[in-house]
Amino acid sequence: MRAPSSKPLERKHDLIWAAIHENMGSHIMKTTIEIADDLFERAQRLARKEKTTFRSLTEQGLRLVLKEKQQNKPRKLPPLVTYGGSGLTDEFKDWDWNKIRDEIYRGRGT
């Protein structure tokens, strides 16, 4: 906790020492991260409530984000559905998309 002060805090981030385990758990790397004050305070409150450490919450969060990113690999898009026509009619061939869209919605309240 911060000591009470008559001067409001002016900084927007705290520098935090976070330890990160390697897969084997035999080595701890210390690093400095910048984190918004409100996020740090929320994490500290949660750590106290759950009787754990900020370091543990940080590691859990990183693991969740990395797992999600790994699972959300780009997927192949489904085939494009098209109409068997021959493209735009002559009156629209030289129009940009904004003009075509305006024409589609003309008279429909937009």
C-alpha positions as CSV (number, residue, x, y, z in Angstrom):
1,M,0.0,0.0,0.0
2,R,1.1,3.5,-0.6
3,A,1.7,5.9,2.3
4,P,-0.9,8.7,2.6
5,S,0.2,11.9,1.0
6,S,-1.3,15.4,0.7
7,K,-0.1,15.5,-2.9
8,P,-2.1,13.4,-5.4
9,L,-0.1,10.8,-7.4
10,E,0.9,12.0,-10.7
11,R,2.3,8.9,-12.3
12,K,0.2,6.7,-14.4
13,H,2.1,3.4,-14.1
14,D,4.0,1.5,-11.5
15,L,7.1,-0.4,-12.2
16,I,6.7,-4.0,-11.1
17,W,9.2,-6.8,-10.6
18,A,7.6,-10.0,-11.9
19,A,9.2,-13.4,-11.8
20,I,8.6,-15.7,-14.7
21,H,9.2,-19.5,-14.5
22,E,10.6,-21.4,-17.4
23,N,8.9,-24.7,-18.3
24,M,11.1,-26.7,-16.0
25,G,10.4,-24.4,-13.1
26,S,14.1,-24.5,-12.1
27,H,14.9,-20.9,-13.2
28,I,13.2,-17.7,-12.3
29,M,13.8,-14.7,-14.6
30,K,13.2,-11.3,-13.1
31,T,12.0,-8.5,-15.3
32,T,10.4,-5.1,-15.0
33,I,7.0,-4.3,-16.5
34,E,5.1,-1.1,-16.6
35,I,1.4,-1.5,-15.6
36,A,-1.4,1.0,-15.1
37,D,-2.0,1.8,-11.4
38,D,-5.6,0.7,-11.4
39,L,-4.8,-2.6,-12.9
40,F,-2.0,-3.2,-10.4
41,E,-4.2,-2.3,-7.5
42,R,-7.0,-4.6,-8.7
43,A,-4.5,-7.5,-9.1
44,Q,-3.1,-6.8,-5.6
45,R,-6.6,-6.9,-4.1
46,L,-7.4,-10.1,-5.9
47,A,-4.1,-11.7,-4.8
48,R,-4.8,-10.8,-1.2
49,K,-8.4,-12.1,-1.5
50,E,-7.2,-15.4,-3.0
51,K,-4.2,-15.6,-0.7
52,T,-1.7,-15.7,-3.6
53,T,0.9,-13.4,-5.0
54,F,0.9,-10.8,-7.7
55,R,3.6,-12.9,-9.4
56,S,1.3,-16.0,-9.4
57,L,-1.6,-13.9,-10.9
58,T,0.8,-12.5,-13.6
59,E,2.0,-16.0,-14.5
60,Q,-1.6,-17.3,-14.7
61,G,-2.6,-14.4,-16.9
62,L,0.3,-14.8,-19.3
63,R,-0.4,-18.5,-19.6
64,L,-4.1,-17.9,-20.4
65,V,-3.3,-15.3,-23.0
66,L,-0.6,-17.4,-24.6
67,K,-2.9,-20.5,-24.7
68,E,-5.7,-18.4,-26.2
69,K,-3.4,-16.9,-28.9
70,Q,-2.1,-20.4,-29.7
71,Q,-5.6,-21.8,-30.1
72,N,-6.9,-18.9,-32.2
73,K,-4.6,-19.6,-35.1
74,P,-5.9,-18.1,-38.3
75,R,-8.5,-20.3,-39.8
76,K,-9.1,-20.9,-43.5
77,L,-12.0,-18.8,-44.7
78,P,-15.1,-20.5,-46.1
79,P,-15.5,-20.3,-49.9
80,L,-16.7,-17.0,-51.1
81,V,-20.4,-17.1,-52.2
82,T,-21.0,-15.3,-55.4
83,Y,-23.8,-14.8,-57.9
84,G,-23.2,-16.2,-61.3
85,G,-23.6,-12.8,-63.0
86,S,-21.0,-10.9,-64.9
87,G,-20.2,-8.2,-62.3
88,L,-21.5,-4.7,-62.1
89,T,-23.8,-3.3,-64.7
90,D,-22.5,-0.6,-67.0
91,E,-24.0,2.2,-65.0
92,F,-22.1,1.2,-61.8
93,K,-18.7,0.1,-63.3
94,D,-16.9,3.3,-62.6
95,W,-18.5,4.0,-59.2
96,D,-16.6,3.7,-55.9
97,W,-18.1,1.6,-53.1
98,N,-19.5,4.6,-51.1
99,K,-21.5,5.7,-54.1
100,I,-22.8,2.1,-54.8
101,R,-23.8,1.7,-51.2
102,D,-25.6,5.1,-51.2
103,E,-27.5,3.9,-54.3
104,I,-28.4,0.6,-52.7
105,Y,-29.9,2.4,-49.6
106,R,-31.5,5.3,-51.5
107,G,-35.0,5.9,-50.3
108,R,-34.6,3.6,-47.3
109,G,-34.2,6.2,-44.6
110,T,-30.4,6.4,-44.5
